[in-house]
Each structure stands twice: as structure tokens, then as C-alpha cells.
Amino acid sequence: MQDPDAIILRRSLPKTLLLVVVFATTTAGAAVLAFSPSLREMMRIGVVLQILAWFYLLLMLIVLPNILFLLRTEVIIELGPDGLHDRRLTTRPIPWKSVEKISLYGKGYRATLVLHLPAHAWRPYIRSYSALLLAYVNFPFYRGLAVSTAPLDCSLDELMTAVTTAVTTAVTKWHRPAA
């Protein structure tokens, strides 16, 4: 059951389709590099570049289920007094009480909201193995659980207002004045 105080953030279909096109194009390019037809072609491309292409293809195998999930669902993030529920990553909300700090990296389309909390605090909430692997790949760079804002149908200001509102509502619910 959805909380009446929850703020719903939906995906933007044009942004999602742009992500799919970029994903397909870069994966096709990496496949061409990885599966060079001849030794002469491989020497021309370079062994290091070919190894990077193989690594990219392996990483895309981790990302693919998350992109398919993004195409299937409309509601991406639910912010409520119980916590942040990113449906791409988690099965239920991560409680605000577990979050030590919230930061924002980047600007505009590629902004990333980061919930700074220890890995053991978010691990039980993770939706799938591919989401878990993706979270672990991002964890050393952000030092927290990274929530991409790329496919969202809201501006960065609207997102930050929604997070502030959700946290304020949660704090109000936790700390009821004594009668």
C-alpha cells in the first residue's frame, strides 16, 4: 500500500529512450572492437582497447537487466516518511534513519543523488543481483548508494525539493511533541 505522504517520481519516456539508444550504440561499438575479425585488425585497434571493449561488454551484461526494468515500469522513485524507495535498486524503502548524509553529484541530466550510508545498511534492500553488482561498482566512487536522476521526469530542483519534503515529513512523524 502506498503512503499518502509519499512523493512519486516517474520516468521520462524520451530520456529513457535516449538512454536505450546510447546503450545500444556503445554496446555495438564495443562488440565490433571486441570481436575483431583478424590478427591484423586486432594489432591496428590495439590489445588494450580490445580488452577495454571486453570489460565494457561484461559491464553491459550487468546493466542490461536494469535498463529492461526501466522500460517496464513508470514509477521510479518513491520518497516518503519511511525512506527512499528506488524501484530500480531496492525492493522496499531504505529508512531515512539509516542515511548519514545526502549529496548531489553532477548537474542537470546526469546528476546523481547519493545516500551516504554503510554498505551493510542498504544491502538487504537490494532488488536483484544485477542491481547489487551495479551498486557495488558505483560505491567506491560515490561512497554511498547512487541514485541516477537521468531517466526522471523532473528537474533537479524538483528532486531536491521532494527529498527535503520527504525527510522533513519523516522527522515530523518520528518526533511527535509530548502531550
C-alpha positions as MATLAB code, in Angstrom:
seq = 'MQDPDAIILRRSLPKTLLLVVVFATTTAGAAVLAFSPSLREMMRIGVVLQILAWFYLLLMLIVLPNILFLLRTEVIIELGPDGLHDRRLTTRPIPWKSVEKISLYGKGYRATLVLHLPAHAWRPYIRSYSALLLAYVNFPFYRGLAVSTAPLDCSLDELMTAVTTAVTTAVTKWHRPAA';
ca = [
       0.000    0.000    0.000;
       1.317    3.414   -0.960;
       1.852    6.008    1.762;
      -0.372    9.095    1.246;
       2.579   11.329    2.195;
       4.814    9.744   -0.462;
       6.169   11.768   -3.356;
       6.260    9.821   -6.624;
       8.922   10.471   -9.271;
       8.201    8.933  -12.667;
      10.416    8.119  -15.608;
      10.570   10.323  -18.666;
       9.966    8.248  -21.786;
      12.135   10.451  -24.091;
      15.059   10.355  -21.622;
      14.656    6.598  -21.194;
      14.633    6.031  -24.957;
      17.743    8.201  -25.282;
      19.462    6.003  -22.668;
      18.453    2.897  -24.617;
      19.840    4.333  -27.884;
      23.139    5.310  -26.215;
      23.338    1.885  -24.544;
      22.702    0.039  -27.838;
      25.135    2.182  -29.840;
      28.028    1.933  -27.393;
      27.463   -1.793  -26.900;
      27.500   -2.349  -30.679;
      30.727   -0.353  -30.957;
      32.337   -2.328  -28.125;
      31.233   -5.601  -29.753;
      32.892   -4.589  -33.036;
      36.122   -3.821  -31.157;
      35.955   -6.965  -29.017;
      35.254   -9.351  -31.889;
      37.901   -8.093  -34.342;
      37.946  -10.490  -37.277;
      41.674  -10.809  -37.795;
      45.040  -10.529  -36.080;
      45.956   -7.652  -38.386;
      42.808   -5.793  -37.412;
      43.481   -6.523  -33.731;
      47.000   -5.067  -33.991;
      45.592   -1.972  -35.670;
      42.979   -1.482  -32.928;
      45.320   -2.305  -30.097;
      45.173   -5.024  -27.496;
      44.455   -2.615  -24.617;
      41.464   -1.150  -26.459;
      40.176   -4.634  -27.186;
      40.497   -5.622  -23.506;
      38.587   -2.460  -22.544;
      35.877   -3.399  -25.052;
      35.528   -6.845  -23.434;
      35.331   -5.246  -19.993;
      32.649   -2.844  -21.266;
      30.622   -5.746  -22.683;
      30.799   -7.551  -19.338;
      29.668   -4.392  -17.554;
      26.765   -4.045  -20.001;
      25.603   -7.550  -19.076;
      25.190   -6.212  -15.534;
      23.403   -3.042  -16.708;
      21.035   -4.710  -19.222;
      18.506   -6.090  -16.685;
      18.285   -2.669  -15.055;
      17.605   -0.973  -18.395;
      14.923   -3.539  -19.220;
      13.358   -2.921  -15.797;
      13.393    0.812  -16.501;
      11.453    0.242  -19.719;
       8.813   -1.857  -17.909;
       7.986    0.446  -15.004;
       6.741    4.012  -14.875;
       7.227    4.861  -11.194;
      10.943    5.060  -10.496;
      11.383    6.653   -7.066;
       9.028    6.952   -4.129;
      10.043    9.361   -1.374;
       8.096    9.090    1.833;
       8.398    9.250    5.594;
       9.577    5.613    5.580;
      12.539    6.376    3.314;
      13.660    6.405   -0.295;
      12.456    3.564   -2.499;
      14.283    3.472   -5.839;
      12.429    0.676   -7.618;
      15.385    0.096   -9.950;
      17.576   -0.817   -6.988;
      15.521   -1.747   -3.932;
      12.537   -3.889   -3.001;
      11.374   -1.564   -0.217;
      12.286    1.894    1.130;
      15.686    2.491    2.683;
      14.858    4.170    6.017;
      15.921    7.781    6.439;
      17.309    6.823    9.858;
      19.990    4.727    8.096;
      21.117    7.633    5.899;
      24.022    9.601    7.334;
      24.118   12.287    4.634;
      22.577   13.046    1.226;
      24.667   14.628   -1.527;
      24.290   15.516   -5.143;
      26.993   14.925   -7.761;
      26.877   16.394  -11.231;
      24.346   18.738  -12.798;
      21.256   18.601  -14.950;
      20.573   15.415  -16.856;
      23.473   13.404  -15.388;
      23.014   14.348  -11.729;
      23.292   11.572   -9.172;
      21.695   11.647   -5.749;
      23.847    9.767   -3.221;
      22.622    8.320    0.050;
      25.701    8.093    2.248;
      25.304    5.022    4.422;
      27.380    1.913    5.079;
      27.063   -0.926    2.572;
      25.621   -3.268    5.200;
      22.719   -0.805    5.680;
      21.484   -0.919    2.070;
      22.482   -4.456    1.062;
      19.304   -6.150    2.496;
      17.070   -3.859    0.419;
      18.636   -4.547   -2.997;
      16.222   -5.862   -5.652;
      18.430   -8.196   -7.724;
      21.985   -9.429   -8.242;
      22.495   -7.083  -11.182;
      21.335   -4.117   -9.052;
      23.676   -5.289   -6.287;
      26.635   -5.513   -8.685;
      25.830   -2.086  -10.101;
      25.619   -0.626   -6.583;
      28.996   -2.163   -5.701;
      30.565   -0.797   -8.909;
      29.357    2.719   -8.004;
      30.033    2.521   -4.241;
      33.803    3.313   -4.306;
      33.219    6.404   -6.481;
      30.326    7.898   -4.506;
      30.834    6.379   -1.021;
      27.151    5.589   -0.810;
      24.171    4.284   -2.743;
      23.988    6.166   -6.048;
      20.538    7.024   -7.391;
      20.737    8.189  -11.009;
      18.391   11.026  -11.941;
      18.960   10.581  -15.684;
      15.616    8.964  -16.601;
      13.443   11.021  -14.222;
      10.671   13.297  -15.435;
      11.522   16.161  -13.075;
      14.098   18.886  -12.766;
      16.977   18.784  -10.332;
      15.325   21.478   -8.192;
      12.092   19.462   -8.040;
      14.039   16.386   -6.973;
      15.863   18.208   -4.175;
      12.585   19.791   -3.009;
      10.976   16.332   -2.948;
      13.848   14.871   -0.908;
      13.752   17.798    1.551;
       9.979   17.459    1.912;
      10.186   13.696    2.475;
      12.914   13.996    5.103;
      11.054   16.818    6.873;
       7.844   14.760    6.923;
       9.771   11.767    8.292;
      11.373   13.811   11.067;
       7.972   15.282   11.978;
       6.466   11.772   12.207;
       9.369   10.453   14.329;
       9.403   13.348   16.800;
       5.844   13.941   17.883;
       5.636   16.511   20.686;
       4.708   15.116   24.089;
       1.130   15.817   25.125;
];
